Amino acid sequence: MNYSEIPSPSFVLDEDLLVRNLQLIRRIQDEAGIKIIPAFKGFAMWSAFPLIRKYLKGAAASSLNEARLCFEEMKAFAFTYSPVYSDDEFDELLKYSGHIVFNSVNQYKKYYKRTLRAGRHISCGIRVNPEFSDVKTDLYNPGAAGSRLGVGSAEFPDELPEGIEGIHFHVLCESDSYSLEKVLSHLEKKFGKHLHEVKWVNMGGGHLMTREGYDHKHLTGLLTNFRKKYKVEVILEPGSAVAWNTGVLVSTVRDIVEHKGIKTAILDVSFTAHMPDTLEMPYRPAIEGAKEPDKNSKYLYRLGGISCLAGDFMEAYDFGHELKSGDKVIFNDMMHYTMVKTTMFNGVKHPAIAIWSGDNKLKLVRDFNYEDFKSRLS
């Protein structure tokens, strides 16, 4: 990318990098004989959907809005799951959904018969909790004790409920195929009887197959064997893998302030508003040309956000040179999960959304203004 051509601040998707990921994902899909669909909770940049549709069909949705977006922009019925459905939305949700997954037996009993009145077949499933996950961060571990997500083995009915055609689980987070292998072992121990009774198994997200070093051969073998053993359709719905390392957030230093020997470069972006995942996970985003400090570091700068929140900052990076007002600061890997969580907190300017095309041209997809901020309020 030519950063001098890109307005600041902007989220910029690199089209070539997205295609690279999509080609890999489709190859895994074809080799394993399964279906892979993107999950909108991780990446919902619908201006990129025409490109994604060339490689993957459909999407995973967790709300009425996401299901409608899938129907309108992915041109397919959504694979829909929500921790709870609303009476006043459910019938409309069915208009956009091909699959409906219930989070509990109570939700199944309440809504299943309404799926039969949809005017076309809706394939229904139930989410289960395999009661195992090697995800270390509790915030991202749906398999933890007391989890509200999915039915545990002790609570699951002895007989598969009428009309349930599939089983869904999701207990991984940016994990590898060996983590999936461990989960499947627990799933078979807890729910093996029912795996022989269903038509499909959705293994959820968290499969970071586009990360460098991922063992694709192990994954395809694992999925192929499972599919053949139980004679089921296998579905994966990764949230991060599609857009992993496909774009950046371009920002600019607007001022340098110093207090008690700590220098802070104040940017035209906000961590709390534009990169909230860096604070809630937490994780430190990679920055082009910067590294983690060591004892020899001379050019240390804490990065400050533009909002008034005191905690809107990242601890110091080593930039290797003096920063000054007007310098660009480029945050890498900002496409997945970051953009979908942005807010307009404090009324700060929301970064533009852009695509750097395969022929090295900038396409400005969306710029935000006062009306965008005002329309979110009442």
C-alpha positions in Angstrom: 0.0 0.0 0.0 1.0 3.6 -0.6 0.2 5.1 2.7 0.6 8.6 1.4 -2.6 8.1 -0.7 -4.6 6.9 2.2 -6.6 9.4 4.3 -6.0 9.2 8.1 -7.6 7.6 10.0 -8.7 4.7 7.8 -9.2 0.9 8.0 -7.8 -0.5 4.7 -8.4 -4.0 3.4 -5.8 -5.4 1.1 -7.7 -7.2 -1.6 -4.8 -9.5 -2.7 -4.2 -10.7 0.9 -7.9 -11.4 1.3 -7.9 -13.5 -1.9 -4.9 -15.4 -0.6 -6.8 -16.4 2.5 -9.9 -17.3 0.6 -8.0 -19.5 -1.8 -6.5 -21.4 1.0 -9.8 -21.8 2.9 -11.5 -23.0 -0.3 -8.8 -25.6 -0.9 -9.2 -27.0 2.6 -13.0 -27.0 2.1 -12.7 -29.0 -1.1 -10.1 -31.4 0.1 -12.0 -32.3 3.3 -15.4 -32.4 1.6 -16.9 -30.0 4.1 -18.5 -26.5 4.1 -16.7 -23.4 5.4 -18.7 -20.2 6.0 -17.5 -16.8 7.4 -18.9 -15.7 10.7 -20.1 -12.1 10.6 -19.2 -11.5 14.3 -15.6 -11.5 13.2 -15.8 -9.8 9.8 -18.8 -8.0 8.4 -17.3 -5.7 5.8 -20.0 -6.2 3.3 -18.3 -4.2 0.6 -15.9 -7.3 0.4 -18.7 -9.8 0.1 -18.9 -9.9 -3.7 -15.3 -11.2 -3.6 -15.9 -13.6 -0.8 -18.9 -15.0 -2.6 -16.6 -16.3 -5.3 -15.0 -18.7 -2.8 -17.4 -19.3 0.1 -21.2 -19.6 0.1 -23.4 -18.3 3.0 -22.4 -17.1 6.4 -22.9 -17.6 10.1 -25.2 -15.0 11.8 -26.0 -14.4 15.5 -28.8 -11.8 15.2 -31.6 -10.7 12.9 -29.4 -7.9 11.5 -26.6 -10.3 10.6 -29.0 -12.8 9.1 -30.5 -10.1 6.9 -27.1 -8.9 5.9 -26.2 -12.4 4.8 -29.4 -12.7 2.8 -29.0 -9.4 1.1 -25.2 -9.2 0.6 -24.0 -12.8 0.6 -27.1 -13.8 -1.5 -27.7 -16.8 0.7 -29.7 -17.9 3.7 -27.8 -17.6 6.9 -26.7 -20.3 9.4 -28.3 -18.6 12.4 -27.5 -19.2 16.1 -28.3 -16.9 19.0 -28.0 -17.4 22.8 -31.7 -16.4 22.9 -34.3 -15.5 20.3 -36.9 -12.7 20.6 -40.7 -13.3 20.1 -41.1 -10.2 18.0 -38.1 -11.0 15.7 -38.2 -14.7 15.2 -40.6 -14.9 12.3 -38.7 -12.3 10.4 -35.4 -14.1 11.3 -36.8 -17.2 9.5 -37.1 -15.2 6.3 -33.3 -14.9 6.1 -32.2 -18.2 7.7 -31.6 -21.7 6.2 -30.5 -23.2 9.6 -31.7 -22.3 13.1 -29.7 -23.5 16.1 -31.2 -23.4 19.6 -29.1 -22.7 22.6 -31.2 -24.6 25.0 -34.0 -27.1 25.2 -36.3 -24.4 26.4 -35.7 -22.3 23.3 -36.3 -25.4 21.2 -39.6 -26.1 22.8 -40.6 -22.4 22.5 -39.7 -21.9 18.8 -39.4 -25.2 16.9 -43.0 -25.4 15.8 -42.8 -21.8 14.4 -40.0 -23.0 12.1 -42.5 -25.4 10.5 -44.7 -22.5 9.4 -41.9 -20.8 7.5 -43.1 -21.9 4.1 -39.9 -23.8 3.4 -37.7 -26.2 5.2 -35.6 -24.8 8.0 -32.9 -27.2 9.2 -32.9 -27.0 13.0 -30.1 -27.8 15.3 -29.1 -27.5 19.0 -25.9 -26.2 20.4 -24.1 -28.5 22.8 -21.2 -27.9 25.3 -18.5 -30.6 24.9 -17.3 -29.5 28.3 -13.8 -29.1 27.2 -11.7 -26.2 25.7 -8.1 -25.4 25.9 -8.8 -21.6 25.5 -7.0 -20.0 28.4 -8.8 -16.6 28.5 -12.1 -17.0 30.3 -13.7 -14.2 28.3 -13.4 -16.4 25.1 -14.0 -19.8 26.6 -17.6 -21.0 26.0 -16.7 -24.4 27.4 -16.1 -23.2 30.9 -18.1 -24.5 33.9 -21.4 -22.7 34.2 -21.3 -21.5 30.6 -24.6 -20.1 29.2 -23.7 -21.3 25.7 -24.9 -24.7 24.7 -26.5 -27.7 26.4 -24.2 -29.8 28.6 -24.2 -33.6 28.6 -26.1 -34.0 31.9 -28.8 -31.6 30.7 -29.2 -33.0 27.2 -32.3 -35.2 26.6 -31.8 -38.9 26.4 -33.6 -38.9 23.0 -32.8 -36.4 20.3 -35.7 -33.9 20.2 -38.1 -34.1 17.3 -37.0 -32.2 14.2 -33.4 -31.6 15.3 -31.2 -32.4 12.3 -27.9 -31.0 13.6 -25.5 -30.5 16.4 -23.5 -27.3 16.9 -20.6 -26.5 19.2 -18.1 -23.7 19.5 -15.4 -23.8 22.1 -12.2 -22.7 20.2 -10.6 -19.3 19.8 -7.8 -18.7 17.3 -6.9 -22.4 17.8 -5.1 -25.1 15.8 -6.3 -28.4 14.5 -4.8 -30.3 17.5 -7.1 -28.3 19.8 -10.0 -29.3 17.6 -8.9 -32.9 17.8 -9.1 -32.8 21.6 -12.6 -31.2 21.5 -13.9 -33.9 19.1 -12.7 -36.6 21.5 -14.8 -35.0 24.3 -17.7 -34.5 21.9 -17.8 -38.1 21.0 -17.6 -39.2 24.6 -20.4 -36.9 25.7 -22.7 -36.9 22.6 -21.6 -39.9 20.5 -25.0 -41.5 20.4 -26.6 -38.4 18.9 -23.8 -37.9 16.3 -25.1 -41.0 14.5 -28.6 -39.5 14.4 -28.0 -36.1 12.9 -27.5 -34.8 9.4 -24.9 -32.2 10.1 -22.4 -31.1 12.7 -21.3 -27.4 12.9 -17.9 -27.2 14.6 -18.2 -23.4 15.1 -15.3 -21.0 14.8 -11.9 -20.4 16.2 -10.2 -22.5 13.5 -7.3 -20.2 12.6 -6.3 -22.0 9.4 -4.8 -19.0 7.7 -2.2 -18.4 10.4 1.4 -19.3 9.4 2.4 -22.8 10.6 -1.1 -24.2 10.8 -1.2 -27.9 10.0 -3.6 -28.1 7.1 -3.0 -31.7 6.4 -3.9 -32.7 9.9 -7.1 -30.6 9.8 -8.3 -32.0 6.5 -7.6 -35.6 7.7 -9.4 -35.0 11.0 -12.5 -33.5 9.3 -12.6 -36.1 6.5 -12.5 -39.0 9.0 -15.2 -37.4 11.2 -17.4 -36.8 8.2 -17.1 -40.4 7.0 -17.4 -41.9 10.5 -20.8 -40.3 11.3 -22.0 -39.8 7.7 -22.7 -36.1 8.4 -22.2 -32.8 6.6 -19.4 -30.9 8.5 -19.6 -27.1 8.7 -16.9 -24.7 10.0 -17.6 -21.0 10.6 -14.3 -19.2 11.3 -14.5 -15.6 12.4 -10.8 -14.6 12.2 -9.4 -16.8 9.5 -11.0 -15.1 6.5 -9.6 -11.7 7.3 -6.5 -12.7 9.2 -3.6 -10.3 8.4 -5.5 -8.7 5.4 -5.5 -5.1 6.4 -4.4 -2.2 8.5 -5.5 0.9 10.5 -3.7 4.0 9.2 -3.3 6.7 11.9 -1.3 9.9 12.3 0.6 11.4 15.2 -1.1 14.7 16.1 1.0 15.7 19.1 3.8 14.5 21.4 3.3 15.1 25.2 5.6 14.3 28.0 5.0 13.7 31.7 7.6 12.5 34.3 9.8 11.2 31.5 7.1 9.3 29.6 6.5 10.4 26.1 3.1 9.9 24.5 2.4 10.2 20.8 -1.3 11.2 20.6 -2.9 9.8 17.5 -6.1 10.6 15.5 -7.5 7.2 16.5 -8.9 5.7 19.8 -8.1 2.4 21.3 -11.4 2.3 23.3 -13.5 3.5 20.3 -11.7 2.0 17.3 -9.7 -0.9 18.7 -11.6 -2.0 21.8 -10.4 -5.6 21.4 -6.9 -4.4 22.2 -8.2 -3.4 25.7 -10.7 -6.1 26.4 -8.7 -9.2 25.3 -6.2 -7.6 26.0 -3.5 -7.8 23.3 -0.9 -5.5 21.9 -1.4 -4.7 18.2 1.6 -5.1 15.9 2.8 -1.7 14.5 4.8 -1.4 11.3 8.4 -0.3 12.1 8.0 -0.6 15.8 9.0 -3.3 18.2 8.8 -4.3 21.9 11.1 -2.3 24.2 14.3 -3.7 25.6 17.1 -2.4 27.7 18.7 -0.7 24.7 15.6 1.1 23.5 16.1 4.9 23.1 13.0 6.0 21.2 10.1 4.9 23.4 6.6 6.3 22.9 3.4 5.4 24.6 0.5 5.6 22.1 -2.4 7.8 23.2 -5.9 7.7 21.8 -7.9 10.7 20.8 -10.8 10.2 23.3 -11.0 11.7 26.8 -10.9 8.3 28.5 -7.8 8.2 30.8 -7.1 4.6 29.9 -7.2 5.1 26.1 -3.6 4.3 25.4 -1.1 1.5 24.7 2.2 1.2 26.7 5.4 2.2 25.0 6.7 0.8 21.8 10.3 1.2 20.5 10.1 3.1 17.2 13.8 3.2 16.6 13.6 6.9 15.8 12.1 10.1 17.0 8.4 10.6 16.4 7.0 13.9 15.4 3.6 15.3 14.6 2.4 14.2 11.1 4.1 10.8 11.2 2.0 7.9 10.2 1.5 5.0 12.6 0.2 1.8 10.9 -1.5 -0.8 13.0 -1.4 -4.3 11.4 -4.0 -7.0 11.3 -7.0 -4.7 12.0 -9.7 -6.4 9.8 -11.0 -9.2 11.9 -12.9 -8.5 15.2 -11.6 -4.9 15.4 -13.8 -3.2 12.8 -17.0 -5.0 14.0 -16.5 -3.6 17.5 -15.9 0.1 16.8 -18.0 2.8 18.4 -18.4 6.5 18.1 -17.7 7.0 21.8 -16.9 10.7 22.7 -17.9 11.7 19.2 -14.4 11.1 17.9 -14.1 10.7 14.1 -14.6 7.2 13.0 -11.9 5.9 10.6 -12.9 5.7 7.0 -13.2 2.2 5.4 -11.3 1.6 2.2 -10.0 -1.2 0.0 -6.6 -1.4 -1.6 -7.4 -3.2 -4.9 -5.5 -5.8 -6.7 -4.3 -3.3 -9.3 -2.9 -1.0 -6.6 -5.6 1.6 -6.4 -7.4 3.0 -3.4 -11.1 2.6 -3.2 -12.7 4.7 -0.5 -15.8 2.7 0.6 -17.1 4.8 3.4 -16.4 8.1 5.2 -18.1 9.0 8.4 -19.5 12.3 9.5 -21.6 14.1 12.1 -24.9 12.6 10.9 -23.5 9.1 11.4 -22.7 10.1 15.0 -26.0 11.9 15.6 -28.2 9.1 14.1 -26.9 6.6 16.7 -28.4 8.7 19.5 -31.8 10.0 20.3 
